[in-house]
Amino acid sequence: MFQDARHSQIIALVTFLILGVAQRDWTLDPPGVLLLGLACLLTQAALSRQPPQSPAGKSALITALGLTVLLRSESWFGLPVAGCLGIGSKFWLRVRGKHLFNPANFGIIAATLLGLPVWVSPGQWGEEIWTALVFLGLGGMVLRQVGRWETSGVFMGAYGLLEMGRNLWLGWSWDVLAHRLMSGSLLVFALFMISDPRSIPDARWARAGWAAAVAVLTFVLRNNFALSTAPFWALFLLAPLTPLLDYLWPQERFTWTDPSPENPNP
Amino acid sequence: MIIKLLWIVLLSLSLLLVGAERAWAFCGFYVSKADASLYNQASQVILAHHEDQTILTMASDYQGQPQDFALVVPVPTVITRDQVQVTEPALMERLDAFSAPRLVEYFDRDPCEPLPIMAPLTMRAAVINGPINRALGVTVVDRFTVGEYDIVILSAQESQGLATWLRRSGYQIPKGVAPLLQPYIRQGMKFFVARVNLGNYQRSGYQFLRPLQIRYQSPKFMLPIRLGMVNATGPQDLLVYILSPQGRAEVTNYRTVQVPSGEEIPLFVKQEFSSFYKAMFRTAYERENRNVAFLEYAWDTNNCDPCAAAPLTPEELRQAGAFWLDEPPSDQDSRFAAPGSTFITRLHVRYTRDKFPEDLMFQETANQEFFQGRYILRYPYTGDATCAAARRYRQQLPQEYEHQAETLAELTGWDIQGIRSRLGRP
């Protein structure tokens, strides 16, 4: 079952969703979530000309779950449109056959830029330590399988160091730093978005440098521009560097499972 | 090997976070010019915000002598004379009244009569160019008088210098405040310092100090609560009324949680709604681990249902800072919100130093969903009714009373036996 890391990603995201709804009184709009799932699966099926139950459908499901966990909307169309845009970006925005953006990330930013009634609630997770450990544990499970763990590690490490430096310079007590880093949406971002092996640089060192750049930009956007959705913007803005890094440091491209003729698409 | 290393790093990080030093939270802090002990236990703030524009109105329950009042608030930008004004105290009361948690009363209909008669009735919860001093590194950026306040805008280079400047200028600032000034100085923030101009105050004829209102442009949509925790002895209550043309506002660095609402509670609560609400709030606060912001109200200011007070007029909203009412709506606003509409969010934050290490950060969202803290009193039908439905109705009543008693006990933490005996039940 865990041959394909997407299975553990799906389990982890569903767990977060259940925890969020049960423990964190998230108000989800079930028809909206259902529509989002359908929108993602159908867009994937239509654009890849493969049935929704094909392996690539799992990626579409992960995008839908990621958006459900991170993005909020009060209208019925906000999430599904974000989902369609995200999945669509995998097919429309490609460089040498590799998609440029993480689909959920693209969905969040495109929906925001288009002025759709959607928003990200960075505070919705709270900061309880157990939540963080659950996150780390489940995230680790996924990351170890995918083999792209260093992206999350470098991002969190670099971001943590930058925040630590800022904390020292400003003279805040350490609990301020802890509070800033114990953000649920930051962890979901680090574990599930920036580590998406299909849209990040293929070479390990290129990936590490790129993840550090995303951390620096996140830090600047959050602290200098007071942007609560800083990591999503940072990833969106730096994602176009991936083809350049892949060109400079070519490496075998990641596939979810062994490449096979019936799974040529994302 | 590398995975192992990563886990060690992650584990140490989490241990560091668990063991992090519990260093020992309105806006800014009140300082005294005399030796009076001042504590700001409850404050009310209006934040009218859209895009990068913020109008902050601050009121406190300051009880001391006006000559002893002083206020220091870090602000993101330099504030000039035309960015400051005083507002009527009644404004804050209007916003409070309009958005306060409410009791609603419903009267059960005659079970033999199919037509419903509802009579909602509401009650309010009683809740709550100057010289440069180079040696100290403090620059008096501006100095002016607005209404009964003398205002100084300070820019500083280091905290000790600022603390010394304030002390020398006759402000008795709380002990231990200097290190807390540092982070604001280093973020390039300025300090808004206000004290009472006694002559103007006496001429104004007001009994209380009026709220101060500051307008500024900055992407920072926040309230500095850290300084206010310096002279606090216990938890402090802050009511924030956020006005936005877009929709609900929420806290981005703490959870925003809705207060329990919509529950049916026993009729005797009508006489003690205030103590009910306080107990209920305290219970919810404890249950949420004392580190969340509570949403008490979110509604379009044009209407209410039921109304705890008459809807706010455009003039009142303008006074409260809703600057967008004077501007033509942009494309983005008009797409989803009615042009010229204002959404109000009432957040109730009870904060302490250990649970709120960071200042409050906010964001406006496109969320237009209404919410209100609302508690229901249901009066049983007491008229003559002899049909079969009436018999069933009377048989069900004891169960409903019991359910209301249990709800009340759960919401407030009050003793269930005490509630039952007040209801005349065993």
Boltz contact constraints between the chains, C-beta under 6 A:
constraints:
  - contact:
      token1: [A, 74]
      token2: [B, 367]
      max_distance: 6.0
  - contact:
      token1: [A, 74]
      token2: [B, 369]
      max_distance: 6.0
  - contact:
      token1: [A, 115]
      token2: [B, 332]
      max_distance: 6.0
  - contact:
      token1: [A, 117]
      token2: [B, 336]
      max_distance: 6.0
  - contact:
      token1: [A, 117]
      token2: [B, 366]
      max_distance: 6.0
  - contact:
      token1: [A, 119]
      token2: [B, 365]
      max_distance: 6.0
  - contact:
      token1: [A, 119]
      token2: [B, 366]
      max_distance: 6.0
  - contact:
      token1: [A, 122]
      token2: [B, 252]
      max_distance: 6.0
  - contact:
      token1: [A, 123]
      token2: [B, 251]
      max_distance: 6.0
  - contact:
      token1: [A, 123]
      token2: [B, 252]
      max_distance: 6.0
  - contact:
      token1: [A, 123]
      token2: [B, 253]
      max_distance: 6.0
  - contact:
      token1: [A, 123]
      token2: [B, 254]
      max_distance: 6.0
  - contact:
      token1: [A, 123]
      token2: [B, 255]
      max_distance: 6.0
  - contact:
      token1: [A, 126]
      token2: [B, 255]
      max_distance: 6.0
  - contact:
      token1: [A, 136]
      token2: [B, 10]
      max_distance: 6.0
  - contact:
      token1: [A, 153]
      token2: [B, 6]
      max_distance: 6.0
  - contact:
      token1: [A, 170]
      token2: [B, 183]
      max_distance: 6.0
  - contact:
      token1: [A, 170]
      token2: [B, 186]
      max_distance: 6.0
  - contact:
      token1: [A, 171]
      token2: [B, 182]
      max_distance: 6.0
  - contact:
      token1: [A, 171]
      token2: [B, 183]
      max_distance: 6.0
  - contact:
      token1: [A, 172]
      token2: [B, 183]
      max_distance: 6.0
  - contact:
      token1: [A, 173]
      token2: [B, 23]
      max_distance: 6.0
  - contact:
      token1: [A, 174]
      token2: [B, 20]
      max_distance: 6.0
  - contact:
      token1: [A, 174]
      token2: [B, 21]
      max_distance: 6.0
  - contact:
      token1: [A, 175]
      token2: [B, 20]
      max_distance: 6.0
  - contact:
      token1: [A, 175]
      token2: [B, 357]
      max_distance: 6.0
  - contact:
      token1: [A, 176]
      token2: [B, 357]
      max_distance: 6.0
  - contact:
      token1: [A, 176]
      token2: [B, 358]
      max_distance: 6.0
  - contact:
      token1: [A, 178]
      token2: [B, 17]
      max_distance: 6.0
  - contact:
      token1: [A, 178]
      token2: [B, 20]
      max_distance: 6.0
  - contact:
      token1: [A, 179]
      token2: [B, 357]
      max_distance: 6.0
  - contact:
      token1: [A, 179]
      token2: [B, 358]
      max_distance: 6.0
  - contact:
      token1: [A, 225]
      token2: [B, 219]
      max_distance: 6.0
  - contact:
      token1: [A, 226]
      token2: [B, 219]
      max_distance: 6.0
  - contact:
      token1: [A, 226]
      token2: [B, 220]
      max_distance: 6.0
  - contact:
      token1: [A, 228]
      token2: [B, 252]
      max_distance: 6.0
  - contact:
      token1: [A, 228]
      token2: [B, 363]
      max_distance: 6.0
